Amino acid sequence: MRPPPADRPEAADRVTPVELFFDVVFVLTTIQLAQLLEADLTWTGLGRVVLIFGLLWYLYTGYVWLTNHVPPRRTGRKLLIFAGMAGFLLTAVALPDALHGGGLIFGSGYLIVVLVHLTLFARSSVRASVRRLAPYNLSAAVLVLAAGLLTGPAVPALWTAAVLVQSVLPYLTPRHSWIGMAASFQVSAAYFVERHGLLLIVALGETVIAIGMGVPLDHLGPDTAGAVVLALALPAALWWTYFTDAPRTEHALADAPPATRTRLTAHTYVFGHFVLLLGVILTATGLHAVVAHPDEPAGWPTALALAGGPALFLAGMVDARRTFGTGRLTGRLAVAALILLSTPIGATVNAVLQLALVTALLTVMLMADRREHDEAEVRPAART
């Protein structure tokens, strides 16, 4: 029996509602990771979060590349995307115990996500590349499942191996992996920019919701009210920062040659956005602790999370600017450094004072961005 023909190439002109629904489900991962980090705000806890998020983020980006080639407009595709959502939901629910006790459920959900991804991608115009992708992703899923059957040091070792097999090994063996055929992927610049922008909106919005639901109502006074307002202002400043650069990033990506566009997309939206969203997770962790105890020093771990989150976010933005040549780097780097220098204030003086300072620094940076944008518009007009 002859296999069904592959789908014809389709342009992913815009994000569909089912993809936005998918992102809402995936963002539960970031909320769970923020809570996991808050419960163990140590370097070991941070390493655990980086390991788990690295494994899940790589596969999430795989779905973005999938829907870039196979837009889920047909009923069958939508149903498979829902199956992928179910897999991600299982991983998110089992995430708090994934490395000690709940790994089997996590691994089962992860295997579902991998199988759905490969099934849909095999129907695309880049199915030859998918054949090279499958062994790496399936091997990672098997390693995570195996970790779910074990306890002790073997569990993080197997997880680390899964991350390396999935996201590092393909670059070391390009002749045998999808990396060697990366030029065959057709990237829609508008789609990638819109999809990741919507993901960021959902992630920041869910962060605010989670913080609002965790406000201690038994002592809701002026300090707590001020912390709650600032807990909205900081994510809003991060949102504004991201969308200040998004239009220029889209234009630069669209103007790049197809092969270069694939490389730039992989760099910025796989690795750069991993750093950026890790910053969101750290920010959410710090904000929750500040709102819970607004009239006290935060302590060094919380203060470092509150400063490190926005600094990491800015690092991801700086990397995108450097990659696409879309703006100055020094301003954002200077603000990131000043934000990190606010850590002692939150650790030893007052948590809300640090939050206000971080938000103020970002606001000044955005005002400078606005001035730079206005000057750039005036210069071409003066020439004419």
Protein Blocks (a to p, Z undefined) as FASTA:
>chain_A
ZZdddddddddfbccfklmmmmmmmmmmmmmmmmmmmmmccfklmmmmmmmmmmmmmmmm
mmmmmmmmmccfbfklmmmmmmmmmmmmmmmmmmmmmmnojlmmmmmmmmmmmmmmmmmm
mmmmklmmmmmmmmmmmmmmmmmmmmmmpgcjllmmmmmmmmmmmmmmmmmmmmlmmklm
mmmpccdfklmmmmmmmmmmmmmmmmmmmmmmmpcfklccfklmmmmmmmmmmmmmmmmm
mmmmmmmmmmmmmmpcfklmmmmmmmmmmmmmmmmmmmmmmmmmmmmmmmmmmmbcebjm
lmmmmmmmmmmmmmmmmmmmmmnopacfklmmmmmmmmmmmmmmmmmmomklmmmmmmmm
mmmmmmmmmmmmmmmmmmmmmmZZ
